[in-house]
Amino acid sequence: MRVLVTGGAGFIGSHVVDALRARGHEPLVFDVREDPAADVRDPAAVAAALAGVDAVCHQA
């Protein structure tokens, strides 16, 4: 399963990403720390990040 993790570069988000990987999922990190364009306040950026995603774990 592909899971978008908003805030995935933060303390809690990074642990969520690690737990998802350990369970065989494919986490996608959406965080301004990794990509300045990955801003949850930007509807176009969020819409693009959601393409092909099965679930979202919102930590931002």
Biopython code that builds the backbone (N, CA, C, O; Angstrom):
import numpy as np
from Bio.PDB.StructureBuilder import StructureBuilder

atoms = [
    (1, "MET", "N", (0.843, -1.165, 0.000)),
    (1, "MET", "CA", (0.000, 0.000, 0.000)),
    (1, "MET", "C", (0.899, 1.241, 0.000)),
    (1, "MET", "O", (1.893, 1.301, 0.724)),
    (2, "ARG", "N", (0.535, 2.221, -0.818)),
    (2, "ARG", "CA", (1.255, 3.508, -0.851)),
    (2, "ARG", "C", (0.574, 4.458, 0.121)),
    (2, "ARG", "O", (-0.627, 4.711, 0.021)),
    (3, "VAL", "N", (1.352, 4.983, 1.065)),
    (3, "VAL", "CA", (0.809, 5.854, 2.105)),
    (3, "VAL", "C", (1.549, 7.185, 2.085)),
    (3, "VAL", "O", (2.770, 7.228, 2.236)),
    (4, "LEU", "N", (0.809, 8.263, 1.900)),
    (4, "LEU", "CA", (1.385, 9.603, 1.961)),
    (4, "LEU", "C", (1.463, 10.012, 3.427)),
    (4, "LEU", "O", (0.456, 9.997, 4.135)),
    (5, "VAL", "N", (2.656, 10.376, 3.880)),
    (5, "VAL", "CA", (2.849, 10.806, 5.269)),
    (5, "VAL", "C", (3.188, 12.287, 5.250)),
    (5, "VAL", "O", (4.313, 12.667, 4.926)),
    (6, "THR", "N", (2.213, 13.127, 5.599)),
    (6, "THR", "CA", (2.491, 14.560, 5.692)),
    (6, "THR", "C", (3.284, 14.769, 6.979)),
    (6, "THR", "O", (2.968, 14.182, 8.014)),
    (7, "GLY", "N", (4.305, 15.602, 6.906)),
    (7, "GLY", "CA", (5.159, 15.793, 8.073)),
    (7, "GLY", "C", (6.060, 14.593, 8.320)),
    (7, "GLY", "O", (6.493, 14.359, 9.449)),
    (8, "GLY", "N", (6.341, 13.836, 7.274)),
    (8, "GLY", "CA", (7.104, 12.605, 7.397)),
    (8, "GLY", "C", (8.574, 12.766, 7.749)),
    (8, "GLY", "O", (9.247, 11.777, 8.043)),
    (9, "ALA", "N", (9.084, 13.986, 7.725)),
    (9, "ALA", "CA", (10.481, 14.218, 8.097)),
    (9, "ALA", "C", (10.619, 14.641, 9.555)),
    (9, "ALA", "O", (11.736, 14.760, 10.058)),
    (10, "GLY", "N", (9.512, 14.866, 10.233)),
    (10, "GLY", "CA", (9.550, 15.256, 11.640)),
    (10, "GLY", "C", (9.772, 14.058, 12.549)),
    (10, "GLY", "O", (9.903, 12.928, 12.077)),
    (11, "PHE", "N", (9.815, 14.300, 13.835)),
    (11, "PHE", "CA", (10.095, 13.237, 14.796)),
    (11, "PHE", "C", (9.047, 12.130, 14.739)),
    (11, "PHE", "O", (9.386, 10.965, 14.533)),
    (12, "ILE", "N", (7.795, 12.481, 14.917)),
    (12, "ILE", "CA", (6.734, 11.466, 14.899)),
    (12, "ILE", "C", (6.558, 10.912, 13.489)),
    (12, "ILE", "O", (6.465, 9.699, 13.303)),
    (13, "GLY", "N", (6.513, 11.790, 12.507)),
    (13, "GLY", "CA", (6.318, 11.358, 11.130)),
    (13, "GLY", "C", (7.385, 10.386, 10.653)),
    (13, "GLY", "O", (7.074, 9.427, 9.948)),
    (14, "SER", "N", (8.637, 10.617, 11.027)),
    (14, "SER", "CA", (9.712, 9.713, 10.603)),
    (14, "SER", "C", (9.551, 8.334, 11.223)),
    (14, "SER", "O", (9.891, 7.328, 10.601)),
    (15, "HIS", "N", (9.035, 8.282, 12.443)),
    (15, "HIS", "CA", (8.780, 6.988, 13.086)),
    (15, "HIS", "C", (7.601, 6.279, 12.417)),
    (15, "HIS", "O", (7.594, 5.053, 12.297)),
    (16, "VAL", "N", (6.621, 7.041, 11.990)),
    (16, "VAL", "CA", (5.494, 6.469, 11.244)),
    (16, "VAL", "C", (6.007, 5.883, 9.929)),
    (16, "VAL", "O", (5.618, 4.781, 9.544)),
    (17, "VAL", "N", (6.879, 6.621, 9.241)),
    (17, "VAL", "CA", (7.464, 6.145, 7.984)),
    (17, "VAL", "C", (8.228, 4.839, 8.215)),
    (17, "VAL", "O", (8.083, 3.891, 7.444)),
    (18, "ASP", "N", (9.033, 4.789, 9.262)),
    (18, "ASP", "CA", (9.796, 3.572, 9.579)),
    (18, "ASP", "C", (8.862, 2.396, 9.863)),
    (18, "ASP", "O", (9.115, 1.280, 9.409)),
    (19, "ALA", "N", (7.791, 2.641, 10.608)),
    (19, "ALA", "CA", (6.841, 1.574, 10.946)),
    (19, "ALA", "C", (6.117, 1.073, 9.691)),
    (19, "ALA", "O", (5.883, -0.126, 9.546)),
    (20, "LEU", "N", (5.769, 1.981, 8.798)),
    (20, "LEU", "CA", (5.117, 1.580, 7.552)),
    (20, "LEU", "C", (6.044, 0.719, 6.706)),
    (20, "LEU", "O", (5.630, -0.309, 6.170)),
    (21, "ARG", "N", (7.301, 1.142, 6.587)),
    (21, "ARG", "CA", (8.273, 0.357, 5.811)),
    (21, "ARG", "C", (8.453, -1.030, 6.418)),
    (21, "ARG", "O", (8.526, -2.021, 5.692)),
    (22, "ALA", "N", (8.526, -1.105, 7.740)),
    (22, "ALA", "CA", (8.711, -2.386, 8.418)),
    (22, "ALA", "C", (7.550, -3.338, 8.150)),
    (22, "ALA", "O", (7.711, -4.556, 8.213)),
    (23, "ARG", "N", (6.383, -2.780, 7.850)),
    (23, "ARG", "CA", (5.198, -3.594, 7.568)),
    (23, "ARG", "C", (5.014, -3.854, 6.076)),
    (23, "ARG", "O", (4.003, -4.416, 5.656)),
    (24, "GLY", "N", (6.001, -3.441, 5.279)),
    (24, "GLY", "CA", (5.964, -3.723, 3.857)),
    (24, "GLY", "C", (5.212, -2.714, 3.009)),
    (24, "GLY", "O", (4.953, -2.965, 1.832)),
    (25, "HIS", "N", (4.856, -1.574, 3.593)),
    (25, "HIS", "CA", (4.159, -0.532, 2.843)),
    (25, "HIS", "C", (5.163, 0.407, 2.182)),
    (25, "HIS", "O", (6.356, 0.370, 2.482)),
    (26, "GLU", "N", (4.668, 1.239, 1.287)),
    (26, "GLU", "CA", (5.499, 2.209, 0.591)),
    (26, "GLU", "C", (5.116, 3.617, 1.042)),
    (26, "GLU", "O", (4.208, 4.223, 0.474)),
    (27, "PRO", "N", (5.807, 4.143, 2.064)),
    (27, "PRO", "CA", (5.481, 5.496, 2.521)),
    (27, "PRO", "C", (6.089, 6.551, 1.600)),
    (27, "PRO", "O", (7.217, 6.409, 1.127)),
    (28, "LEU", "N", (5.324, 7.606, 1.358)),
    (28, "LEU", "CA", (5.790, 8.751, 0.589)),
    (28, "LEU", "C", (5.803, 9.952, 1.524)),
    (28, "LEU", "O", (4.763, 10.341, 2.056)),
    (29, "VAL", "N", (6.971, 10.535, 1.721)),
    (29, "VAL", "CA", (7.115, 11.653, 2.656)),
    (29, "VAL", "C", (6.743, 12.960, 1.958)),
    (29, "VAL", "O", (7.249, 13.271, 0.880)),
    (30, "PHE", "N", (5.854, 13.713, 2.593)),
    (30, "PHE", "CA", (5.446, 15.029, 2.102)),
    (30, "PHE", "C", (5.757, 16.018, 3.218)),
    (30, "PHE", "O", (4.993, 16.155, 4.174)),
    (31, "ASP", "N", (6.892, 16.708, 3.083)),
    (31, "ASP", "CA", (7.358, 17.580, 4.171)),
    (31, "ASP", "C", (8.239, 18.677, 3.591)),
    (31, "ASP", "O", (9.088, 18.412, 2.740)),
    (32, "VAL", "N", (8.038, 19.903, 4.049)),
    (32, "VAL", "CA", (8.839, 21.033, 3.551)),
    (32, "VAL", "C", (10.308, 20.901, 3.938)),
    (32, "VAL", "O", (11.158, 21.552, 3.331)),
    (33, "ARG", "N", (10.622, 20.085, 4.923)),
    (33, "ARG", "CA", (12.031, 19.876, 5.286)),
    (33, "ARG", "C", (12.780, 19.137, 4.179)),
    (33, "ARG", "O", (13.982, 19.336, 3.998)),
    (34, "GLU", "N", (12.072, 18.289, 3.444)),
    (34, "GLU", "CA", (12.696, 17.537, 2.360)),
    (34, "GLU", "C", (12.512, 18.215, 1.005)),
    (34, "GLU", "O", (13.365, 18.097, 0.125)),
    (35, "ASP", "N", (11.399, 18.923, 0.842)),
    (35, "ASP", "CA", (11.090, 19.589, -0.424)),
    (35, "ASP", "C", (10.298, 20.858, -0.106)),
    (35, "ASP", "O", (9.154, 20.771, 0.340)),
    (36, "PRO", "N", (10.890, 22.033, -0.328)),
    (36, "PRO", "CA", (10.188, 23.280, -0.008)),
    (36, "PRO", "C", (8.825, 23.431, -0.692)),
    (36, "PRO", "O", (7.978, 24.188, -0.219)),
    (37, "ALA", "N", (8.611, 22.719, -1.794)),
    (37, "ALA", "CA", (7.329, 22.789, -2.500)),
    (37, "ALA", "C", (6.267, 21.899, -1.857)),
    (37, "ALA", "O", (5.095, 21.979, -2.223)),
    (38, "ALA", "N", (6.661, 21.052, -0.905)),
    (38, "ALA", "CA", (5.732, 20.119, -0.260)),
    (38, "ALA", "C", (5.066, 20.795, 0.940)),
    (38, "ALA", "O", (5.343, 20.467, 2.093)),
    (39, "ASP", "N", (4.199, 21.727, 0.644)),
    (39, "ASP", "CA", (3.533, 22.522, 1.684)),
    (39, "ASP", "C", (2.062, 22.112, 1.750)),
    (39, "ASP", "O", (1.346, 22.213, 0.754)),
    (40, "VAL", "N", (1.610, 21.653, 2.912)),
    (40, "VAL", "CA", (0.223, 21.198, 3.057)),
    (40, "VAL", "C", (-0.782, 22.326, 2.868)),
    (40, "VAL", "O", (-1.978, 22.066, 2.735)),
    (41, "ARG", "N", (-0.321, 23.570, 2.854)),
    (41, "ARG", "CA", (-1.224, 24.704, 2.620)),
    (41, "ARG", "C", (-1.418, 24.988, 1.137)),
    (41, "ARG", "O", (-2.203, 25.862, 0.770)),
    (42, "ASP", "N", (-0.703, 24.250, 0.276)),
    (42, "ASP", "CA", (-0.785, 24.436, -1.170)),
    (42, "ASP", "C", (-1.654, 23.327, -1.771)),
    (42, "ASP", "O", (-1.198, 22.193, -1.919)),
    (43, "PRO", "N", (-2.911, 23.654, -2.119)),
    (43, "PRO", "CA", (-3.822, 22.624, -2.637)),
    (43, "PRO", "C", (-3.293, 21.892, -3.872)),
    (43, "PRO", "O", (-3.519, 20.690, -4.019)),
    (44, "ALA", "N", (-2.599, 22.593, -4.751)),
    (44, "ALA", "CA", (-2.069, 21.949, -5.951)),
    (44, "ALA", "C", (-0.970, 20.949, -5.593)),
    (44, "ALA", "O", (-0.908, 19.864, -6.171)),
    (45, "ALA", "N", (-0.114, 21.305, -4.652)),
    (45, "ALA", "CA", (0.966, 20.397, -4.230)),
    (45, "ALA", "C", (0.385, 19.162, -3.557)),
    (45, "ALA", "O", (0.862, 18.049, -3.780)),
    (46, "VAL", "N", (-0.637, 19.351, -2.738)),
    (46, "VAL", "CA", (-1.274, 18.218, -2.057)),
    (46, "VAL", "C", (-1.967, 17.322, -3.078)),
    (46, "VAL", "O", (-1.857, 16.098, -3.005)),
    (47, "ALA", "N", (-2.675, 17.919, -4.022)),
    (47, "ALA", "CA", (-3.365, 17.134, -5.051)),
    (47, "ALA", "C", (-2.367, 16.302, -5.855)),
    (47, "ALA", "O", (-2.631, 15.138, -6.157)),
    (48, "ALA", "N", (-1.238, 16.886, -6.196)),
    (48, "ALA", "CA", (-0.216, 16.151, -6.946)),
    (48, "ALA", "C", (0.359, 15.012, -6.109)),
    (48, "ALA", "O", (0.612, 13.926, -6.630)),
    (49, "ALA", "N", (0.565, 15.253, -4.824)),
    (49, "ALA", "CA", (1.125, 14.223, -3.941)),
    (49, "ALA", "C", (0.161, 13.063, -3.729)),
    (49, "ALA", "O", (0.593, 11.944, -3.451)),
    (50, "LEU", "N", (-1.129, 13.315, -3.856)),
    (50, "LEU", "CA", (-2.122, 12.280, -3.627)),
    (50, "LEU", "C", (-2.287, 11.310, -4.801)),
    (50, "LEU", "O", (-2.945, 10.278, -4.662)),
    (51, "ALA", "N", (-1.704, 11.628, -5.936)),
    (51, "ALA", "CA", (-1.837, 10.769, -7.120)),
    (51, "ALA", "C", (-1.252, 9.388, -6.845)),
    (51, "ALA", "O", (-0.073, 9.264, -6.515)),
    (52, "GLY", "N", (-2.067, 8.361, -6.980)),
    (52, "GLY", "CA", (-1.628, 6.994, -6.799)),
    (52, "GLY", "C", (-1.446, 6.557, -5.360)),
    (52, "GLY", "O", (-0.837, 5.519, -5.101)),
    (53, "VAL", "N", (-1.967, 7.334, -4.418)),
    (53, "VAL", "CA", (-1.820, 7.033, -3.001)),
    (53, "VAL", "C", (-3.067, 6.300, -2.502)),
    (53, "VAL", "O", (-4.188, 6.652, -2.869)),
    (54, "ASP", "N", (-2.868, 5.284, -1.669)),
    (54, "ASP", "CA", (-3.978, 4.503, -1.123)),
    (54, "ASP", "C", (-4.494, 5.058, 0.212)),
    (54, "ASP", "O", (-5.664, 4.880, 0.552)),
    (55, "ALA", "N", (-3.615, 5.728, 0.962)),
    (55, "ALA", "CA", (-3.998, 6.243, 2.286)),
    (55, "ALA", "C", (-3.123, 7.447, 2.634)),
    (55, "ALA", "O", (-2.068, 7.664, 2.037)),
    (56, "VAL", "N", (-3.583, 8.211, 3.600)),
    (56, "VAL", "CA", (-2.828, 9.372, 4.083)),
    (56, "VAL", "C", (-2.707, 9.290, 5.596)),
    (56, "VAL", "O", (-3.679, 9.004, 6.294)),
    (57, "CYS", "N", (-1.509, 9.543, 6.091)),
    (57, "CYS", "CA", (-1.274, 9.647, 7.526)),
    (57, "CYS", "C", (-0.808, 11.080, 7.760)),
    (57, "CYS", "O", (0.325, 11.434, 7.435)),
    (58, "HIS", "N", (-1.689, 11.901, 8.325)),
    (58, "HIS", "CA", (-1.436, 13.337, 8.448)),
    (58, "HIS", "C", (-0.735, 13.640, 9.775)),
    (58, "HIS", "O", (-1.336, 13.548, 10.845)),
    (59, "GLN", "N", (0.539, 13.999, 9.683)),
    (59, "GLN", "CA", (1.344, 14.332, 10.852)),
    (59, "GLN", "C", (1.837, 15.774, 10.810)),
    (59, "GLN", "O", (2.522, 16.214, 11.734)),
    (60, "ALA", "N", (1.502, 16.515, 9.759)),
    (60, "ALA", "CA", (1.993, 17.882, 9.607)),
    (60, "ALA", "C", (1.197, 18.845, 10.480)),
    (60, "ALA", "O", (1.470, 20.045, 10.483)),
]
sb = StructureBuilder()
sb.init_structure("model")
sb.init_model(0)
sb.init_chain("A")
sb.init_seg("    ")
for serial, (resi, resn, name, xyz) in enumerate(atoms, 1):
    if name == "N":
        sb.init_residue(resn, " ", resi, " ")
    sb.init_atom(name, np.array(xyz, "f"), 0.0, 1.0, " ", f" {name:<3s}", serial, name[0])
structure = sb.get_structure()
